Amino acid sequence: MAGVINTLDELLDDPMIQLVMARDNVRPEEVRQLMERARQRQPSLPPHAIREGARMRGICL
């Protein structure tokens, strides 16, 4: 849906996201930890930078 912003919990609860994460052997806790570390380092970090950091660690966002 256009214009809808989901929370991280909503995204991680999505069945399709769970399937992709299972395929990539990624646990929700890892994603939450990554997001928390990124937030602590740079609270105003733009979304594309968070995605790039996740991509570099092999986590799909």
Stockholm file with secondary structure:
# STOCKHOLM 1.0

chainA/1-61         MAGVINTLDELLDDPMIQLVMARDNVRPEEVRQLMERARQRQPSLPPHAIREGARMRGICL
#=GR chainA/1-61 SS CTTCCCCHHHHHHCHHHHHHHHHTTCCHHHHHHHHHHHHHHCTTCCHHHHHHHHHHTTCCC
#=GC SS_cons        CTTCCCCHHHHHHCHHHHHHHHHTTCCHHHHHHHHHHHHHHCTTCCHHHHHHHHHHTTCCC
//
